Amino acid sequence: MTGPVRVLYVTADASTGERLEELFEEERPAVAFSFVTNVERALDVVDAERIDYVVLDADFPDRAAAGEAIRETEVRVGIVSSSPPDAHGDAASERRHYSETERVRILATRVERIVLSETASDGGVEGDRFRTLAEDLTDAVLVIDTESTVRYANPAVADIFGYHPDELVGESLTVLMPDELADDHVSGMTRYLREGERHVDWDYLELPGERRDGTELPLGVSFSELDVDGETRFTGVVRDISERKRRESELHDRIHQQEALAAFARHALEDWPVADLMNEAVELVADALDNEYAGVLEYRSAEDDLLVRAVYGWDEDLANAATIGTERDSQAGYTLLSEEPVVVEDVAIEDRFDRDRLLDSADAVSGVSAIIGSPENPWGILGTHDTDPRSYADYDVQFVQSIAYILTTVLQRRERERRLERSEAMLDAVDDGLYALDAEGRFVAANDAYAELTGYTREQLLGRRAESFFAESLGEEMRNVREALESGDEVVTLEATMTTADGESVPIEASVASLPLETGTGRVGVVRDVSDRKRRERKLTSLNELFRSLTEAETPTEICDLAVEAAVETLDFPNVTVALYDDEASELVATAQRWTDGEIDDALVGRHAEDVAWQAFVSSETKAFENLDAELDADTEMGSALAVPLGKYGVFLAATPEPNGFDSTDRSLADMLCSNVRTALNRAEREDTLRDQRNDLQEKNRELERVNRLNSVIRDITKALTQASAEDDAMQAVCERLTETGPYRFAWFGTYNRATGEIRPEAGAGVEDGYLEAVTVTAKESDAEGGGPAGRAVRTGEVQVQNDLLGDPPFDPWREQALKRGYRSCVSVPVSYDEMLHGVLTVYADETGVFDDLERAVLSELGDTIGYALNALEQKQALVSERSIELDFRIRGSESPILAFAADTGAKFEFQNAVQREDGRLHTFFTIEGATPDETLAFADSVPWIEDVRLVTERDDASLFECTLADRTFLRSLMDRGAVPRTIMATEDGGRFVVRIPQRADVRTFVNHFEDYYGEAELVARRERDDPVMTRQDFEAELADRLTDRQREVVKLAYFGGYFEWPRGSTAEEIAEALGVSQPTVSRHVRSAERALFGLLFENE
């Protein structure tokens, strides 16, 4: 066979068939399931379709005849029971143990077990059909041989036992059993194989199993035996019933408590002695809560102590003998002042009180204690305790409280003289509704709580049959209870919905027991309104949906809005706000709120340390104010308030105009809500931090991209500058490189004319569209055209930026023309070198805000680089040009140290030459006539920019000196600009300075430079020099190519030092000392230079 196994289910219950059909279709596709409700329809289906197996419901009418009729079609027929495996034989018990969904799933598993067995018999456990069916099950499927060796295990064993299926195959089935069960299994298997008699129910059996980690779990197991190729195999379907057992255990505990409470109430009504009731009470609470100790303590006001009246777990001799104090810091003293039960889960972390002497003697660390009576009129305390830390369910606490209430009722009844009054007092002291019916079902007693719950007065109830009030809403339940009690059940517990006198439907939980009376057997019942519990469950469901929403909220405001909405809509709080802490203002600020009057009183969320929200925030504790007028020294419209801290984030605050507006359930739900809000705020903070980090990283990446872009542009420009042969080419290349990539839209370079103040465009690139023709740019501050960035850059010598041409007023004259061409921001960069302005570079971008600090710094550095490159071009042109301009200046005034020295001494100063050393320092040679060497040396030492001066030689009429100049000198600045000094002379009448500059150099610039430095400098002559081709320049260039820099330096120093004169002005040793090298090195460099010079002179002859 191929495809799914086709199963036809025959049942008289169509609803069960429909649910089974839906379950198989959605969850177990390996079985093609269908059902019919009668034999005739089953025979039609078998005849018309391929059906592999027919499964008969065990409860199907005339099952045997139906099975025989179907078997005649040669289709296999199996029988399955639709009753739960451990049913008690009545519908009420079945509903109590299994939900309808559980019952259908159990039935589906039984069907699958039958099909599994049949499928395994057909094709063996290796068959595709068997494996497909088995591997589709969520229950574990195990196939073993007669040696209990596992031959097959489906994937579900991993979820149930923790073993991979392959790990179990070949192992003994006993690895899945506790040791004590494994031995029983082996002996039972041996006995069955020998005798063939079953000693356990193979259809369903509950046994303990053992997981891989050694822990035990409850299992529901069904077996079947099959023959596979002549070999006996056993198939087992195993289900983990841990969850059902847990529910059964909880249900058992609650039923047990209800039964115990009903019995205790019955004993109280039967007028048991107080001592017996106390002994029964301590035994009941210890047993119901599974605690080791319990006790009843009587408060004696005269002695102000507590007398032990009944104990469980302690020595019985303590009863009516031992006493403990009533101090407020003990659990007993604290309980005397508490209307609600006092619950301690672990005394080690308890900060409300300490253990008393009685609890110390038992090493008790957890427990529940409830007042017997009231704080205003206490009779004593009922408490139960354990030596291990543990938690207690609400129903556990309610049970202790109910026992305490009944004890209270009994004790109060004993104080009255008449039994009727005592009986009514007992009933009225219990919060749960209590009632009693006689044998005819008429009310003979009902407490106030029952009357209030039903909406009928006692007078309306007493003497009338219960069915006359509740037949419509509770008729079926009342009949089931009566039948169960008549059949022998001691206590019957049920949940139902009761209709009250005003037509309201109230969910209730009731426990009913038989009540022996003189006239027959009646019934006594305890009825509890579970509306709050149901409402709490609904609220918890709604809160769970909110908690899912909180996980998706991204901002604190969104989280606060959700919290406020949930508190108002789900928890029914009338006024709610969430106030977050503002670090800068150091105060709580309402971030989200739903407040009836709109304004929140300062007494609740204000600016002082006494307000409600601030108290909860700084103490990190929930603050409940039941009466704000009495507890706060401030005016407020609210009567009560609940403030829950949200950690470091702020406070959740709810308020209501009425006092005592929040009960323990409200506080519990608020704590739960705020715990999730705090978690959500923490998550949002972490995500915001991560988002900031991502944004910072993205910003850094963008900055890096910009830096890379700028670096790339700078590299291209630097390369273009090094390759340019003329200033025009260099600046055109700069503009083109800048505008090749965004965001630069247009760039131009202009030179400044000092005479006219105009900035004249020399080069440009990008989207110009006639812009430079449409505007005039000057550097005059008085002109409207001089207020732009280019003019300001010329005047200040600093980079000028306008990052928003549309909004920056200083660009008014050019704004319209610029905006037409898409310019949105611009920068003007002065291009200068050593304070000599070459021009200004202006760049426009098509976006605002482009020229930030980074962009500005890079472009400023680019301006310096361009200035250096242009100066280098001028120097190069000065060296290679065959034409030059000679400028002859007359210098006057005493500001120059040399002019002042000549005027004071009558000496004559004359410049000889300058040599630039490898270290970049400038060495000059000069002669002095008319002054002694000592006077000259003293003068040189007084000049700050003259260093290391020495006398080279003394001649008949003059002395030759050598000196090293500082980095920043006038002579160095001229040479850096491409000027070559020809004559520098100073006498007492004044000075003369002759320099040669490149033909293309700006003469006005040099004139300004002289005037700025000397003050009284006059250009007396300007001469054009036109040297012939292949003359001295060519010779010098060729010689320079043949000499190394070091050789040229040594020879030049030797020449001007008088080394080549006779007698020599300097020796080789003196030159070596000046250069910092050895004498042989100097001699070697001189000879090499002489050989190069003579070779150039004679090699072509």
Secondary structure, DSSP 4 states (H G I P E B T S, - for coil): --SSEEEEEE-S-HHHHHHHHHHHHHH-TTEEEEEESSHHHHHHHHHHS--SEEEEETTSTTHHHHHHHHHTTT-EEEEE--S-TT--SSHHHHHHH--HHHHHHHHHHHHHHHHHHHHHHHH-TTSHHHHHHHHT-SSEEEEE-TT-BEEEE-THHHHHHS--HHHHTTSBGGGGS-HHHHHHHHHHHHHHHHH----S-SS-EEEEEE-TTS-EEEEEEEEEEEEETTEEEEEEEEEE-HHHHHHHHHHHHHHHHHHHHHHHHHHHHTT--HHHHHHHHHHHHHHHHT-SEEEEEEEETTTTEEEEEEEESS-GGGTTT-EEE--TTBHHHHHHT-SSPEEES-GGG--S-B--HHHHHHT--EEEEEEEE-SSSEEEEEEEEESS-----HHHHHHHHHHHHHHHHHHHHHHSSSHHHHHHHHHHT-SSEEEEE-TTSBEEEE-HHHHHHHT--HHHHBTSBTHHHHHHHHHHHHHHHHHHHHTT-SEEEEEEEEE-TTS-EEEEEEEEEEEEETTEEEEEEEEEE-HHHHHHHHHHHHHHHHHHHHHH--SHHHHHHHHHHHHHHTS--SEEEEEEEETTTTEEEEEEEE-TTSPPPTTTS-SSTTSHHHHHHHHTS-EEES-HHHH-SS--S-SEEEEEE-TTSEEEEEEESSTT---HHHHHHHHHHHHHHHHHHHHHHHHHHHHHHHHHHHHHHHHHHHHHHHHHHHHHHHHHHHH-SSHHHHHHHHHHHHHSSTTEEEEEEEEE-TTT-BEEEEEEEES-TTHHHH---B--TTSGGGGSHHHHHHHHSS-EEES-TTT-GGGHHHHHHHHHTT--EEEEEEEEETTEEEEEEEEEESSTT---HHHHHHHHHHHHHHHHHHHHHHHHHHHH-SEEEEEEEEEESSSSHHHHHHHHH--EEEEEEEEE-TTS-EEEEEEEESS-HHHHHHHHHHSTTEEEEEEEEE-SS-EEEEEEE-SS-HHHHHHHTT-EEEEEEEETTEEEEEEEEETTS-HHHHHHHHHHHHSEEEEEEEEEEEPPTTSHHHHHHHHHHHS-HHHHHHHHHHHHTTTTSSS-SS-HHHHHHHHTS-HHHHHHHHHHHHHHHHHHHHTT-
